[in-house]
Amino acid sequence: MSRMIRLQALRWMLTAVFACLGVIMILPFLWMTSSSFKLPSEMFRTPIDWIPDKFYFDSYKEVWLGKYPFALYYWNSIKITALTVLGTLATSAMAGFAFAKLRFKGKDALFLIYLSTMIIPAQILLVPRFVLFDRLHLVDSHWAIILPGMFSVLGTFIMRQFFSTLPNELLEAAKVDGAGIFRTFWQVCLPLTKPALVSLLILSFTWHWNEYEMPLILLRSNERYTLPLALTNFVDENTTNYTAIMAASVSALLPLIVLVAIFQRWFVEGIVSSGVKG
């Protein structure tokens, strides 16, 4: 009985510690959100007014209705991120299924070679990609960012690990019922990988929503800029207007927070399951 009490006390203590760490991590975002509704003169007032006495929306008007068309930048980021994430989910799911469940010569060696490309720094590929897309006349086009992003080594690894946990009896039963490989993948195996797909969706969305280097190199026209590029330019021109910078930052982070809040349960389950079997 005493052992159960000690375990319960340890569990409550760990919960309290992690709750405190969570609060500490979220405080900067709460301060940023609170500051975005204040006047510049009120932003650095001490002690901090976490809930402003009066909410001012001038900073958000400056962001959305001012010189920089943030609605256009939002649309550019949404378009690029949505197409890239859909492509990543499709290619990673099919490749992961092939490496996990199909039998073909050199499968393990090919997977190892593909996986080893993760050690190549992304910065090394910037110049070759620019030269390639310049010859394809895709520079200053969103497709120059979308096409490379549709293929993810980590995404293939996550899906392969999850497909490996599915029993082979499912494939054998589907084959007995007359289902082909693609039908087995689409109707039998893929619906069971929802946690892994959600995990990959969140990771891919976060990477591409915040991607800065590739748009900086490949996009030249202001009307094609993504949100990270626009946010950098906005900060450079509003170095002293801190409340406007806070409003722009909150606007950029909000989609990520909403996405994680909606899919959090499947995200955790998918990350845990993807490392069970390899």
Salt bridges, closest charged atoms under 4 A:
ASP49 OD2 - ARG45 NH1 3.39
ASP140 OD2 - ARG224 NH1 3.31
GLU211 OE1 - HIS208 ND1 3.53
GLU223 OE2 - ARG224 NH1 3.98
GLU237 OE1 - LYS67 NZ 3.16
